[in-house]
Amino acid sequence: MATTMKRQPNGGNTSNRLADRDSVPVSRMNDSQLLRYSRHILLDPIGISGQEKVLAAHALIIGAGGLGSPVALYLAAAGVGHITLADDDAVELSNLQRQIAHDMASLGVNKAESAAQRMLAMNPDIHVSAVNLRLRGEALDGAVARADVVLDCSDNFATRHAVNRACVRHKKPLVSGAAVRFDGQIAVFDLRERSAPCYACLFPEHARDAEMRCAEFGVFAPLVGVVGSIQAAEALKLLIGTGESLSGRLLLHDALSADWRSLRLKKDPGCEVCGEAR
């Protein structure tokens, strides 16, 4: 079941009074938005036009737990105009060590709905669709088709592969993250590019390793914040069309040794999902 929470009006558009029309693009943002997003607008690679792209964008977040919490909060704070957040799980006490979108009052509440309330408390100038179901089949396919960027913050291979297949089918950029123990990884699969690998090129569906879940192996609390924050940054860059994304790279972080590594990824011609022979 999806609960849609809509943005609230922030007043009329008076931005023309704030800009020199000869040197600054006229913005469709109102005064409140210009002030709220001013630190983004001051950045040359973003500016008014970039922030307006963010406001007009639709992001799909799969999972509202450890990774989904910072992703959801940062995308909401940045002003992504429509965010769909899906999770079928309820908040438990053991989640609160790292899942910062939730608090004691959220215990027993669906995670997507709990996070949505927090997002709107931060920024009422957005739409949030909280889906308290595990997206699969046609529902997942439709949600991916409607999004401009998809962020996989799930914790199991079955979901990750299903999301990847939908992103390949609809040529949607996928920002993937994972964190367990002290080890984190982030990758971008920009499936709008013919030469880009997909998630299955890196982790083939038929050759999965045993899943490592934090419920069994533990997870360092700040690690999910680090990984999720980078996922949010990559998503915003994709939406704005600025900078160099992690497309074609796998970023690895060892929080225990404070070590970062970046590995190049290549498209697998024999991939069962995006390969030439499929």
Secondary structure, 3 states (H helix, E strand, C coil): CEEEECCCCCCCCCHHHHCCCCCCCCCCCCHHHHHHCHHHHCCCCCHHHHHHHHHCCEEEEECCCCCHHHHHHHHHHHCCCEEEEECCCECCHHHHHCCCCCCHHHCCCEHHHHHHHHHHHHCCCCEEEEECCCCCHHHHHHHHHHCCEEEECCCCHHHHHHHHHHHHHHCCEEEEEEEEECEEEEEEEECCCCCCCCHHHHCCHHHCCCCCCHHHHCECHHHHHHHHHHHHHHHHHHHHCCCCCCECEEEEEECCCCEEEEEECCCCCCCCCCCCCC
